[in-house]
Amino acid sequence: MNEYRFEDIHKGLTESFTVTVTADMMEKFKDITGDVNPMHTDSEFASAHGFDDRIAYGMLTSSFLSTLAGVYLPGRNSLIRSVEVKFPKPVMVGDELTVSGEVTDVNDEGRFFDMKIAIRNQNGEKVCRGKMQIGVLE
């Protein structure tokens, strides 16, 4: 786990990690949230609507942003203030995702920074994009 201090944060600072979406993650997400939408739980339903198989929950995909902030940038001293995301392409079970963030602005007065985020699949396709605002604890 990283432990960036506020003084360490600067424009252009980046961090990233990779994670593979598994069927077990999908089951746990369903159990936690109660989201039983057939697009995520029924392969035949998803296929009938133009997908190769059931698609991963968008919120499961975006949940890795919590790991980005809470483990990587800034890590231990993180306090997520806001998250804004868009999902340009679906994620499938088995996709290997690269979750990355880049600091775009630093606010000294408020001790927070803005970060541009992107999640790409193993083919380099952007499956999630957006921005986060993250406070840095003292």
Secondary structure, DSSP 8 states (H G I E B T S, - for coil): --B--GGG--TT-EEEEEEE--HHHHHHHHHHH----HHHH-HHHHHHTT-SS-B--HHHHHHHHHHIIIIISSBTTEEEEEEEEE-SS--BTT-EEEEEEEEEEEETTTTEEEEEEEEE-TTS-EEEEEEEEEEE--
